[in-house]
Amino acid sequence: MKFNKTIREFDEFTSKYEVEFQGVNIWPYLRLYSLDKLHFGTDTMVKVDSKKAFTFLKFLLYGFRFWFKSFDAVVFMGSGNRLLYKGKWTEKTDFLPEYIGRTWFIELPIKGHYPGDQLPNPEVSSKLVLLLIEKLFAKLVVVPKHIYEIQNEVDQRFKMSSNMGVVYKQFVSRYWITRQLGKLKRFKTAIINAAYVDMPRVMALKKLGTKVIELQHGIINSDHHGYMIYNAFDPLLQPDDFLSFGTQEQSLFKSSEYIDSERVFPLGSFYLEHIKESSIKSEVFEKIRENHQVIISATGQTDCDDLLIAFLNQVLTLRPSWACVYIPRVDKEDYYRENFELNPAIFFADNLNVYEKMKLSDIHTTIYSTCAIESVAIGIPNVMYDHDNRATNYFGAILTNKESNAFCTSPEEFVQEVEKKLSLDVDRVVELNSHLFYPSFFKNLSSYFREKY
């Protein structure tokens, strides 16, 4: 993991900084966006262009009536995490009201909002209302002079250009607006999607006595600067409990100050378990099977589609009886047929989601898509193209079982590894990687709320 060294150096250099607000040092929040700049070359604060502004206006009043009703709990989540499950667009938090009482879902419309009758829980309001109020309030916040002094020191040391004043304004505004909402609603429980980007909300709610729980939303490794924090910080900025995908997060947090590893509880994934047990039919895959002995699903990334496709072309030349179903991150089939030279055995299946495509294949490959971790959770082995060590750098410390995961640099090596793994049973692959996604989601959920909550 290359960036972990930078995280440690950054935390060592900035350990002296104090940015006090309401008696709490909120430097960990400013730290996040500075490390964004170092890691990605930009910060990840949302920018509103004309297209986003139109979306903003379109969805602003979605579920507006629920702002005036009472609830026991609140969930902050995004519509992009919803998946079609038993006829409803479902997110993992939809299973919580049974345990935490009447629940209000405040949803960021990453992919828009779904009609209420298509959701398991219709009590959903757009987060855009909250973001608009916070944005307006932030204009009134005065930034203390010493924050700019810290900014200059950090920028000079790490040769970057940050904007800590804007981040400070966002924290203060989000804290006060969330505090007023919390005082009005008196939530007993709050569910946060990613507490490291929502520290002001966490702090406001915990000061009011609300229990804050984070449900893991994405893959965590030692390069994740949101989770790998090496200086102790105020518990008011931390979730009370963390419900993880698997057991590996418990081990990872033993070397981070993000949360006490004893407060990490493996939950698993309801949807991956659903996919694993489902019988999926596809005419596209059936037709491919008629003429090909092996189907490889390949998840692409926009910055390395060219590398992966060129590699797959070579693999399919070596094994003409094999086929590949390519899974783009963004674009559709037409884009790839117009812009890439594709082996005739490369197919697309736009009518299926990524998990269904992986489920129907024999082997999964990628360079660094996180689908590699989800693939073994549904029983499909990984044989990854390790171009420039990118797969190893991203997954080497996570996908450690060599029987079901391989990292290859040549088409010949790739072919050999695929042929080794074709005999693996689905349940065997899941078992070998159970540390990634803990089995029995619903049992684990019930156990947590009845015994740990």
C-alpha positions as CSV (number, residue, x, y, z in Angstrom):
1,M,0.0,0.0,0.0
2,K,1.8,3.1,-1.3
3,F,-0.3,5.9,0.1
4,N,-0.3,4.7,3.7
5,K,3.3,6.0,4.1
6,T,2.0,9.5,3.1
7,I,-0.9,9.2,5.6
8,R,1.5,8.4,8.4
9,E,3.9,11.2,7.5
10,F,1.0,13.7,7.3
11,D,-0.4,12.6,10.7
12,E,3.0,12.8,12.3
13,F,3.6,16.4,10.9
14,T,0.1,17.6,11.8
15,S,-0.2,16.0,15.3
16,K,0.4,19.4,16.9
17,Y,-2.6,21.2,15.4
18,E,-5.6,22.2,17.4
19,V,-8.7,23.6,15.7
20,E,-11.2,24.0,18.6
21,F,-14.9,24.2,18.1
22,Q,-17.4,23.8,20.9
23,G,-14.7,22.3,23.1
24,V,-13.6,19.7,20.5
25,N,-10.5,19.6,18.3
26,I,-12.0,19.2,14.8
27,W,-8.7,19.0,13.0
28,P,-9.4,15.4,11.9
29,Y,-12.2,16.8,9.6
30,L,-9.9,19.4,8.0
31,R,-7.2,16.7,7.7
32,L,-9.5,14.6,5.5
33,Y,-9.9,17.1,2.7
34,S,-6.2,17.9,2.8
35,L,-5.3,14.3,2.3
36,D,-7.9,14.1,-0.5
37,K,-5.7,16.7,-2.3
38,L,-2.6,14.6,-1.7
39,H,-4.2,11.3,-2.7
40,F,-6.4,12.3,-5.6
41,G,-5.0,15.7,-6.7
42,T,-8.3,17.3,-5.8
43,D,-10.7,17.5,-2.8
44,T,-13.9,15.5,-2.9
45,M,-16.2,18.3,-1.7
46,V,-19.2,18.4,-4.0
47,K,-19.1,21.0,-6.8
48,V,-22.5,22.2,-8.2
49,D,-22.5,22.7,-12.0
50,S,-25.5,23.6,-14.1
51,K,-26.5,19.9,-14.6
52,K,-26.3,19.2,-10.9
53,A,-28.2,22.4,-10.2
54,F,-31.0,21.2,-12.4
55,T,-31.0,17.9,-10.5
56,F,-31.0,19.8,-7.2
57,L,-34.2,21.7,-8.1
58,K,-35.9,18.6,-9.5
59,F,-35.5,16.6,-6.3
60,L,-35.5,19.3,-3.7
61,L,-39.0,18.7,-2.4
62,Y,-39.0,14.9,-2.6
63,G,-40.5,13.5,0.6
64,F,-40.9,17.1,2.0
65,R,-43.9,16.1,4.2
66,F,-41.7,13.9,6.4
67,W,-39.8,16.9,7.6
68,F,-42.9,17.7,9.8
69,K,-43.3,14.2,11.3
70,S,-41.8,12.5,14.3
71,F,-39.4,9.6,14.2
72,D,-37.4,7.4,16.6
73,A,-34.3,7.2,14.3
74,V,-32.7,8.9,11.3
75,V,-30.7,7.3,8.5
76,F,-28.3,9.4,6.3
77,M,-27.7,7.5,3.0
78,G,-27.5,7.7,-0.7
79,S,-29.8,6.4,-3.5
80,G,-26.8,5.1,-5.4
81,N,-26.6,2.2,-2.9
82,R,-30.1,0.9,-3.7
83,L,-30.4,-2.4,-5.5
84,L,-33.5,-4.2,-6.8
85,Y,-34.3,-6.8,-4.2
86,K,-37.6,-8.7,-4.2
87,G,-39.3,-6.1,-6.4
88,K,-38.2,-3.1,-4.3
89,W,-35.2,-0.7,-4.6
90,T,-33.5,-1.7,-1.3
91,E,-30.6,-0.4,0.7
92,K,-29.1,-2.3,3.7
93,T,-30.5,0.3,6.1
94,D,-34.0,-0.7,5.0
95,F,-33.9,-3.6,7.4
96,L,-33.3,-1.5,10.5
97,P,-36.7,-0.1,11.4
98,E,-37.6,-3.4,13.0
99,Y,-34.9,-2.8,15.6
100,I,-34.7,1.0,15.9
101,G,-38.3,2.1,15.6
102,R,-39.9,4.4,13.1
103,T,-37.2,5.6,10.8
104,W,-36.7,8.6,8.6
105,F,-34.4,8.2,5.6
106,I,-32.6,11.4,4.5
107,E,-31.3,10.4,1.1
108,L,-28.8,12.0,-1.3
109,P,-30.1,11.5,-4.8
110,I,-26.9,10.1,-6.3
111,K,-29.0,8.3,-8.9
112,G,-32.2,10.4,-8.3
113,H,-35.0,9.3,-6.0
114,Y,-37.3,6.3,-6.6
115,P,-41.1,6.6,-6.3
116,G,-42.2,5.8,-2.8
117,D,-44.2,2.7,-3.9
118,Q,-40.9,1.2,-5.2
119,L,-39.2,1.4,-1.8
120,P,-39.4,-0.9,1.2
121,N,-39.8,2.2,3.5
122,P,-41.4,5.2,1.9
123,E,-40.5,7.6,4.7
124,V,-37.7,9.1,2.5
125,S,-36.8,12.8,2.1
126,S,-34.2,14.4,-0.1
127,K,-31.0,15.4,1.6
128,L,-30.8,18.4,-0.7
129,V,-33.0,20.4,1.6
130,L,-30.4,19.9,4.4
131,L,-27.5,20.7,2.1
132,L,-29.1,23.9,0.8
133,I,-29.7,25.2,4.4
134,E,-26.1,24.3,5.4
135,K,-24.7,26.0,2.3
136,L,-26.5,29.2,3.0
137,F,-25.6,29.1,6.7
138,A,-21.9,28.5,5.9
139,K,-21.8,32.0,4.3
140,L,-22.3,33.5,7.8
141,V,-19.4,31.5,9.4
142,V,-16.2,33.4,10.2
143,V,-13.0,31.5,9.8
144,P,-10.4,32.0,12.6
145,K,-7.1,33.4,11.4
146,H,-5.0,30.5,12.7
147,I,-6.7,28.1,10.4
148,Y,-5.1,29.9,7.4
149,E,-1.8,29.8,9.3
150,I,-2.1,26.0,9.6
151,Q,-3.1,25.8,5.9
152,N,0.0,27.6,4.8
153,E,2.3,25.4,6.9
154,V,0.6,22.2,5.6
155,D,0.6,23.4,2.0
156,Q,4.2,24.4,2.1
157,R,5.3,21.1,3.7
158,F,3.4,18.8,1.3
159,K,3.6,21.1,-1.8
160,M,-0.2,21.3,-2.2
161,S,-3.0,23.9,-2.3
162,S,-5.8,23.2,0.2
163,N,-8.8,25.3,1.2
164,M,-9.3,24.7,4.9
165,G,-11.4,27.8,5.3
166,V,-14.2,26.3,3.2
167,V,-13.9,23.0,5.1
168,Y,-14.1,24.8,8.4
169,K,-17.2,26.7,7.3
170,Q,-18.8,23.4,6.2
171,F,-18.1,21.8,9.6
172,V,-19.6,24.6,11.6
173,S,-22.6,25.0,9.4
174,R,-23.3,21.3,9.3
175,Y,-22.9,21.0,13.0
176,W,-25.4,23.7,13.9
177,I,-28.0,22.7,11.4
178,T,-27.8,19.1,12.4
179,R,-28.0,20.1,16.1
180,Q,-31.2,22.1,15.5
181,L,-32.7,19.2,13.6
182,G,-31.7,16.8,16.4
183,K,-33.1,19.0,19.1
184,L,-36.4,19.2,17.2
185,K,-36.7,15.5,16.3
186,R,-35.1,14.0,19.4
187,F,-33.7,10.9,17.6
188,K,-32.6,8.0,19.7
189,T,-30.5,6.5,17.0
190,A,-28.7,7.8,13.9
191,I,-27.3,5.7,11.1
192,I,-24.4,7.2,9.2
193,N,-23.1,6.0,5.8
194,A,-19.5,7.3,6.3
195,A,-18.8,9.0,9.6
196,Y,-15.4,10.3,8.5
197,V,-17.1,12.7,6.0
198,D,-19.9,13.4,8.4
199,M,-18.0,14.2,11.6
200,P,-20.0,17.5,12.2
201,R,-23.3,15.5,12.1
202,V,-21.8,12.8,14.4
203,M,-20.7,15.4,16.9
204,A,-24.0,17.3,16.9
205,L,-26.0,14.1,17.4
206,K,-23.8,12.6,20.0
207,K,-23.9,15.8,22.1
208,L,-27.7,15.4,22.1
209,G,-27.4,11.8,23.4
210,T,-28.2,10.1,20.1
211,K,-26.4,6.8,19.5
212,V,-24.6,6.9,16.1
213,I,-23.9,3.8,14.2
214,E,-21.9,3.5,10.9
215,L,-22.7,0.8,8.4
216,Q,-19.8,0.1,6.1
217,H,-20.4,1.5,2.6
218,G,-17.2,0.6,0.7
219,I,-13.9,-1.3,0.8
220,I,-11.4,-0.3,3.4
221,N,-7.7,-0.8,3.1
222,S,-4.6,0.7,4.7
223,D,-4.5,3.4,2.0
224,H,-7.9,4.8,2.9
225,H,-7.1,8.1,4.6
226,G,-10.6,8.5,5.9
227,Y,-10.3,5.4,8.0
228,M,-6.6,5.1,8.7
229,I,-6.1,7.8,11.3
230,Y,-2.9,7.6,13.4
231,N,-3.5,10.4,16.0
232,A,-6.0,10.0,18.8
233,F,-9.1,12.3,18.5
234,D,-12.2,13.1,20.4
235,P,-14.8,10.3,20.6
236,L,-17.5,12.9,19.8
237,L,-16.3,12.7,16.2
238,Q,-16.4,8.9,16.1
239,P,-19.4,6.6,15.6
240,D,-20.4,4.6,18.6
241,D,-20.5,1.3,16.7
242,F,-19.3,0.2,13.3
243,L,-21.1,-2.6,11.4
244,S,-18.6,-4.0,9.0
245,F,-18.7,-6.2,5.9
246,G,-16.4,-8.8,7.5
247,T,-13.8,-9.6,10.1
248,Q,-10.8,-8.0,8.4
249,E,-12.0,-4.5,9.4
250,Q,-11.7,-5.5,13.0
251,S,-8.0,-6.3,12.4
252,L,-7.5,-3.1,10.3
253,F,-8.9,-0.8,13.0
254,K,-6.5,-2.2,15.6
255,S,-3.8,0.0,13.9
256,S,-6.1,3.0,13.5
257,E,-7.7,5.5,15.9
258,Y,-10.9,5.7,13.8
259,I,-12.8,3.5,16.3
260,D,-12.1,1.0,19.0
261,S,-11.8,-2.4,17.2
262,E,-14.0,-3.8,20.0
263,R,-16.9,-1.7,18.7
264,V,-16.6,-3.2,15.2
265,F,-19.3,-5.9,14.5
266,P,-19.2,-8.0,11.3
267,L,-22.5,-7.9,9.5
268,G,-22.0,-9.1,5.9
269,S,-24.0,-8.2,2.8
270,F,-27.6,-9.1,2.3
271,Y,-27.4,-8.5,-1.4
272,L,-24.4,-10.6,-2.1
273,E,-25.9,-13.4,-0.2
274,H,-29.1,-13.0,-2.2
275,I,-27.1,-13.1,-5.5
276,K,-25.2,-16.2,-4.4
277,E,-28.4,-18.1,-3.7
278,S,-30.4,-16.8,-6.7
279,S,-31.0,-18.7,-9.9
280,I,-30.4,-16.1,-12.6
281,K,-31.4,-16.7,-16.2
282,S,-29.9,-14.7,-19.1
283,E,-30.4,-15.3,-22.9
284,V,-27.2,-13.4,-23.5
285,F,-25.1,-15.8,-21.4
286,E,-27.0,-18.9,-22.7
287,K,-26.0,-17.9,-26.2
288,I,-22.4,-17.3,-25.2
289,R,-22.3,-20.7,-23.5
290,E,-23.4,-22.4,-26.7
291,N,-20.1,-21.6,-28.4
292,H,-17.6,-21.0,-25.5
293,Q,-16.4,-23.3,-22.8
294,V,-15.3,-20.6,-20.3
295,I,-16.8,-17.1,-19.6
296,I,-14.7,-14.5,-17.9
297,S,-16.5,-11.4,-16.4
298,A,-14.2,-8.3,-16.6
299,T,-15.0,-5.2,-14.6
300,G,-13.4,-2.1,-16.1
301,Q,-12.3,1.3,-14.9
302,T,-12.5,4.4,-17.1
303,D,-8.8,5.2,-16.6
304,C,-7.5,1.7,-17.6
305,D,-10.2,0.2,-19.9
306,D,-7.6,0.3,-22.8
307,L,-5.1,-1.7,-20.8
308,L,-7.6,-4.4,-19.7
309,I,-9.2,-4.8,-23.1
310,A,-5.8,-5.1,-24.8
311,F,-4.8,-7.8,-22.3
312,L,-8.1,-9.7,-22.7
313,N,-7.7,-9.6,-26.5
314,Q,-4.4,-11.4,-26.1
315,V,-5.9,-13.9,-23.6
316,L,-8.8,-14.7,-26.0
317,T,-6.3,-15.2,-28.9
318,L,-4.6,-17.8,-26.8
319,R,-7.9,-19.5,-25.9
320,P,-10.4,-19.1,-28.8
321,S,-12.9,-21.3,-26.9
322,W,-13.2,-18.7,-24.1
323,A,-15.4,-15.6,-24.0
324,C,-15.4,-12.4,-21.9
325,V,-18.4,-10.4,-20.8
326,Y,-17.0,-6.9,-20.3
327,I,-18.6,-4.8,-17.5
328,P,-18.0,-1.0,-18.0
329,R,-18.0,1.3,-15.1
330,V,-19.9,4.1,-16.9
331,D,-20.3,3.8,-20.7
332,K,-22.5,1.3,-22.7
333,E,-21.6,-1.2,-25.3
334,D,-21.8,1.2,-28.3
335,Y,-19.0,3.4,-26.8
336,Y,-16.6,0.4,-26.6
337,R,-17.4,-0.9,-30.0
338,E,-16.7,2.5,-31.5
339,N,-13.5,3.3,-29.5
340,F,-11.8,0.0,-28.9
341,E,-10.6,-2.9,-31.0
342,L,-12.4,-5.9,-29.5
343,N,-11.9,-9.6,-29.9
344,P,-15.1,-11.2,-31.4
345,A,-15.4,-13.1,-28.1
346,I,-15.8,-10.0,-26.0
347,F,-19.5,-9.5,-25.2
348,F,-21.7,-7.1,-23.2
349,A,-24.9,-7.7,-21.2
350,D,-26.3,-4.2,-20.4
351,N,-29.6,-5.7,-19.2
352,L,-28.0,-7.3,-16.1
353,N,-26.3,-5.7,-13.1
354,V,-22.7,-6.2,-12.3
355,Y,-23.4,-8.8,-9.6
356,E,-25.6,-10.9,-11.9
357,K,-22.9,-10.8,-14.6
358,M,-20.2,-12.0,-12.2
359,K,-22.5,-14.7,-10.9
360,L,-23.1,-16.1,-14.4
361,S,-19.4,-16.2,-15.2
362,D,-16.7,-18.8,-14.4
363,I,-13.9,-16.4,-13.5
364,H,-13.8,-12.7,-12.7
365,T,-11.0,-10.3,-13.7
366,T,-10.1,-6.6,-13.3
367,I,-7.2,-4.4,-12.7
368,Y,-8.4,-2.7,-9.5
369,S,-12.2,-2.6,-9.4
370,T,-13.5,-3.4,-5.9
371,C,-15.8,-5.9,-7.6
372,A,-12.9,-8.3,-7.1
373,I,-13.8,-8.4,-3.4
374,E,-17.5,-8.9,-4.1
375,S,-16.8,-11.6,-6.7
376,V,-15.4,-14.1,-4.3
377,A,-18.3,-13.3,-1.9
378,I,-20.7,-14.8,-4.4
379,G,-18.3,-17.7,-5.2
380,I,-16.5,-16.6,-8.4
381,P,-12.7,-16.8,-8.3
382,N,-10.5,-13.8,-9.2
383,V,-7.7,-13.9,-11.8
384,M,-6.5,-10.3,-12.0
385,Y,-4.4,-8.4,-14.4
386,D,-1.6,-7.0,-12.3
387,H,-0.6,-4.1,-14.6
388,D,2.2,-2.1,-13.0
389,N,1.4,-3.8,-9.7
390,R,-1.9,-1.9,-9.4
391,A,-3.9,-5.0,-8.5
392,T,-1.3,-6.1,-5.9
393,N,-1.1,-2.6,-4.4
394,Y,-4.9,-2.4,-4.1
395,F,-5.8,-6.0,-3.2
396,G,-2.6,-7.7,-2.1
397,A,-3.3,-7.3,1.6
398,I,-7.0,-8.1,1.2
399,L,-7.4,-10.9,-1.3
400,T,-4.8,-13.1,0.5
401,N,-6.2,-16.5,-0.4
402,K,-4.2,-17.8,-3.3
403,E,-6.4,-20.8,-4.0
404,S,-9.2,-18.5,-5.2
405,N,-7.3,-15.3,-6.1
406,A,-4.4,-14.8,-8.5
407,F,-2.4,-11.7,-9.7
408,C,-1.0,-12.1,-13.3
409,T,1.2,-10.0,-15.5
410,S,1.1,-12.0,-18.7
411,P,-1.6,-13.6,-20.8
412,E,0.1,-17.0,-20.5
413,E,0.2,-16.8,-16.7
414,F,-3.5,-15.6,-16.8
415,V,-4.5,-18.7,-18.8
416,Q,-2.7,-21.0,-16.4
417,E,-4.4,-19.5,-13.4
418,V,-7.9,-19.6,-14.9
419,E,-7.5,-23.3,-15.7
420,K,-6.4,-24.0,-12.1
421,K,-9.4,-22.3,-10.7
422,L,-12.2,-23.6,-12.9
423,S,-12.7,-26.6,-10.7
424,L,-13.3,-24.6,-7.6
425,D,-16.8,-25.0,-6.0
426,V,-18.8,-21.8,-5.3
427,D,-19.2,-22.6,-1.6
428,R,-15.5,-23.3,-1.4
429,V,-14.6,-19.9,-2.8
430,V,-17.0,-18.1,-0.4
431,E,-15.6,-20.1,2.6
432,L,-12.0,-19.2,1.6
433,N,-12.8,-15.5,1.6
434,S,-15.3,-15.3,4.5
435,H,-13.2,-12.7,6.3
436,L,-14.3,-10.2,3.6
437,F,-18.0,-10.7,3.9
438,Y,-19.3,-12.3,7.1
439,P,-22.0,-14.9,6.3
440,S,-25.6,-14.7,7.5
441,F,-26.4,-11.0,7.2
442,F,-29.9,-11.2,8.8
443,K,-28.8,-13.4,11.7
444,N,-25.9,-11.0,12.4
445,L,-28.1,-7.9,12.2
446,S,-30.6,-9.4,14.7
447,S,-27.8,-10.5,17.0
448,Y,-26.2,-7.1,17.1
449,F,-29.4,-5.2,18.0
450,R,-30.5,-7.8,20.5
451,E,-27.2,-8.4,22.2
452,K,-24.7,-5.5,21.5
453,Y,-26.9,-2.4,20.8
